């Protein structure tokens, strides 16, 4: 029950970053293989640095970057567990 409360408290903005990170990761891995994970990292960093910080269209937050890249980490865990 405590876990459900923890996940229920994740802000909507972070969930959107996770969702779009998942889509970007899926498409980039489908097209480029494992090297496609770097595309997600670059897009997440560019979004935070260029769009949010330089253009001042949003808040530049490290947690936004982490939530966008989290699907990459999950994919790597599943990939390496499968190869064991």
C-alpha positions in Angstrom: 0.0 0.0 0.0 2.9 2.3 0.8 4.3 1.8 -2.7 1.0 2.8 -4.3 1.0 6.0 -2.3 4.5 6.7 -3.4 3.7 6.2 -7.1 0.5 8.2 -6.7 2.5 11.2 -5.5 4.6 11.5 -8.7 3.8 14.9 -10.3 2.0 14.9 -13.7 4.9 16.7 -15.3 7.3 13.9 -14.4 4.9 11.2 -15.7 4.7 13.0 -19.0 8.5 13.1 -19.2 8.5 9.3 -18.5 5.8 8.7 -21.2 7.6 10.7 -23.9 10.9 9.2 -22.9 9.4 5.8 -23.4 8.1 6.6 -26.9 11.4 8.1 -27.9 13.4 5.2 -26.5 11.1 2.6 -28.2 11.3 4.3 -31.7 15.0 5.0 -31.5 15.9 1.4 -30.3 13.6 0.0 -33.0 15.5 2.0 -35.7 19.1 2.1 -34.4 19.4 -0.7 -31.9 21.1 -0.1 -28.6 22.8 3.0 -29.9 19.4 4.5 -30.2 19.4 4.9 -26.4 21.8 7.8 -26.8 19.2 9.6 -28.9 16.8 9.7 -25.9 19.6 11.0 -23.7 20.5 13.7 -26.2 16.9 14.8 -26.8 16.2 14.9 -23.1 19.3 17.0 -22.5 18.6 19.3 -25.4 15.0 19.8 -24.2 16.1 20.8 -20.7 19.1 23.0 -21.8 17.9 24.6 -25.0 14.1 24.8 -24.7 13.8 25.3 -20.9 17.1 27.2 -20.0 18.1 29.2 -23.1 14.6 29.9 -24.5 13.1 30.2 -21.1 9.9 28.3 -22.1 9.9 26.1 -19.0 11.8 25.1 -15.9 15.1 23.4 -16.4 15.1 20.6 -13.9 17.4 17.6 -13.4 14.5 15.4 -12.4 12.8 16.1 -15.8 15.9 14.8 -17.5 16.1 11.8 -15.2 12.4 10.9 -15.8 12.9 11.2 -19.5 16.0 8.9 -19.5 14.5 6.4 -17.0 13.0 4.2 -19.8 16.6 3.9 -21.2 17.8 2.5 -17.9 14.8 0.1 -17.7 15.5 -1.1 -21.3 19.2 -1.7 -20.5 18.2 -3.7 -17.4 15.8 -5.9 -19.3 18.2 -6.3 -22.2 21.1 -7.5 -20.0 18.9 -9.7 -17.8 17.6 -11.4 -21.0 21.1 -12.1 -22.2 22.2 -13.8 -19.0 
